[in-house]
Amino acid sequence: MEQLVNFIIRPPRAEYNPKYDLLDQEFMLKGRLYQRKDVEVKNSRGDVLQCSHYMPAVCPEGKPLPCVIYCHGNSGCRVDASETAIVLLPSNITVFAVDFSGSGLSEGEYVSLGWFEKDDLKAAVEYLRADGNVSLIGLWGRSMGAVTSLMYGAEDPSIAGMVLDSPFSDLMELMMELADTQSFRLPKFTVKLAIQYMRRAIQKKAKFDIAELNTIKVAKSCFVPALFGHATDDDFIRPHHSDRIFEAYMVSFPINLN
C-alpha cells in the first residue's frame, strides 16, 4: 500500500543537467537571438523553485512582452517546456518554465498533483508581474500542470488564457478507473477501502486531501478563456475527463443561439 501512496505523492523525480538538457543560455531561432535566464523563486512554504525564462536577447522596442508559464506534468520538469518555447518565441511570446516543488531540481519532498503546485504557480506569476518585462500572462499545462493551471486560474481571473492538455476531472474517480483497468480486478468496495486508506495516509504525509482535487467544481467558478486538448487514445487519463471539465466550463459561459 505504501508503494501506491508513493505513486501519488512521490513519483520518480526527473533528473537533468541544466547545462545540457535545457535550451542554451543563448540560441538562434528563425534568425533571431534568444536567451535563457535562470532564476530562483520561493513559494509560500519556503521551498526554492528552479525556473527558466526564455525571451528575446533584445526585446522589440523595449516593450513588455506576453508570457506563457509552462506547467509540467507528474514526474515532469522545466525541460518539458523547450518545445513550447520553440513554438511561441517567434511570435514574441516569452516562456517561463518552472520545476514545481517536489519535482526536478526544486526543493520540496512531495508532489500534490495540483494542490500545492497552484501556490508555486502563484509565486511564479508574482515574480513575472514584479519583473516589469511581462505584459499579459497565460498558462500552458499538461496533466498535473493542466490541473494546476485550472485551479490557479479560478483564483486569478487576470490570467489571459490557458491551454489545458489532458487534465483529470476528479482524482478519486481517476484512481477508481485505474484500478478497474488492472488485469486482476478487485471488488469495488475493496478498491474504495484502499483509496480511503491512501487518502488518510497522504493527508498525514503530504498534508493535502486527494478528495479536494476535483476540477469540475473549480471549472464552474473559472472565467479564464481555456483551450482543451486530450489525446483520444490516452488510456491513463481518459478523454472524458476533459469533456466533463469543458461541460462545467460551458455552464459558466451559457450561449444563447436564438
Steps between C-alpha positions, in 0.01 A plus 500: 500500500794730571606462136157619386521803728843586358360456148286806577727721710853381421524387136847477344657847505627622164879528496678729258796732454399858409823540303415217261124441521351850484514731201833683489548822694521667158357341186386590151147432383374602156781752463451670837704479820329383819618445854424278798496680833515260797337628820401371841154571640390420855146370559278573800630189680862615472604256226742638239374432147738474205369693199606612152367794299545476122488837328653704215856611571377850414131572556331666200484875559565437868132421563372235743404176325229246579618191683375142522585302811550133417371266771647150474329171577554236764868391499572789260723806529584827323684309226153419364444867417765506226262399219249762610771767504608413145138537384415824682820707498482591127160659574657730761353296786750422775486170689555448871580145611489387861587186692210468743584418861590134536585482129819537299768705674264696725477454874209313655442138593163413351287557191134592558354472146400866493404577859823668612628550146241774454682693774828447313329640192383801699862567602607484134223740395595745775864487391408576138267785593772658711760453225364779282581332167176301474159621388227233478550161666362172368530142623578179313466187709521129436335235720584608857606834355161542333329436834736749665421762234126453538510519880712816490298655217186475712674718761655753259261621228769733363669202329459566126436140392586136559588192297390193696650176370356179648378612845315262731154599619499321836803328653294252704308400188823466303640267765186284478533487121866401514421221745231375262749467213726255684509141375408374848193698599400544861142555620406868497446515875855368550638766266304772682638384835853507358452850361368623835808355668720677245307822556574493875864402443552783251333751732741396774817500287444771240237719674237511227170323434475315169120530523537876452662455158178536304546731203135484396409704807787739427402539133156631595660804661777559245452770236842490333474410127625144456594270214465130585702222336497127568636203303216269399712192577616617844445192718629658822288814528216426260358773275165513682677680784562801273145470365354526850714802590407667171130443570542663842671793327205533265273552802708809575461627142141428390444557128165618368458381140157659449 
